[in-house]
């Protein structure tokens, strides 16, 4: 079974834990970056969810990890009713790969 991990604020983590997904509550950029590095090094984690609040702060590091072979899938998640921003990383990645504006 593919294991997932969540990085975000305590409320978001609690919601994911109720769904059976482990995670780490963070409150600033450094904590988010350390949590991401920790999750990437967990051999059984294949998908890492990062709340958009923190993914925006560590976006360069996320891109570096995404470009490495064998790295887990990193998904940036909008919070609650927020829509993904225009600079959504998935959108940017698709634009770069497909060379089209999505």
N, C-alpha and C positions, 0 to 999 in steps of 0.2 A: 504494500500500500504506500502511495506517495505521501510523504509527510510535509506539512506546511508549517510556517512559523510567521508570527505577526509582530511587527514593530510599530508602536504608536503610543498614544496617551493611555492612561489607566482605564478610562471608560471603554475605549475601543478594544483594548486587550481583554477586558472582562467579557465583552460580547463574543469575541472569538473563542475564549476559553469555554464559554457555554456551548459552543458548537464543537468542542473537542480539539481546538487548535491552540497549541502552546504559543507563548509569545513573551515579549519583554516590554514593560512600560518604560518609556523614556520621556524626558522633559526638556532636553536641549540637544543641540547639534552633536556635541561630543558623545553624549550617551547614545544617540541614534547611530552614529558612526561605529562606536564600539559594539553595539548590539548587532549591527549588520555584519561586521567582521566575524563576530562570534557565530552568527547563524550560518554564514558561508562556510565556516570550518566544521560545521556539524555534518557528518557524512550522510546521515539519513534524511536531511532536509533537501527537498527538491524544489519547493516554491517558497519564496519569502515575500510576504505582503508588507509594504511600508506605507504608513499613512502619508498622504500628500503634504501634510503640514511639515513633516520631517524629511521626506524625500527631496523636497525643493532645496533643503539646506545641505544635502549630501549628494546632490545630483551627479557631480563629476565622479565621485567615488563609485556610485551605482553604475555609471557608464563604463568605467574601467572593469568592474566585475563582470558586467554583461558581455564585454568583448573577450573575456577569457574562456577558453574551452573547458567544458565540464562544469561550469558554474551553474548554480541553481537559477531558476527563473525568478526574476524580481518584478513584482507587480506593484505599481504605485496606486494607492487606493484613495479616492476622494472621501471626505468625511461626511457622513449623514446624507443630507439633501443636496450637498454641493455637487455641481457638475464638474467634470474634469476641466482643468484650465486649458486655454488655447495652447499652452506650452506643455501639454501632457506628454510625458516621456514616451508612452506607447505610440502616440501620434507622431512624435519626432522620429522615433525609430523606424516606423513604417515609411515616413517620407524619405528618410535617408536610404533605406533598403530599396524601396520601389521607385525612388526618384520622382515621386508625384506628390502633390498636395492633397491631403486627406481631409 
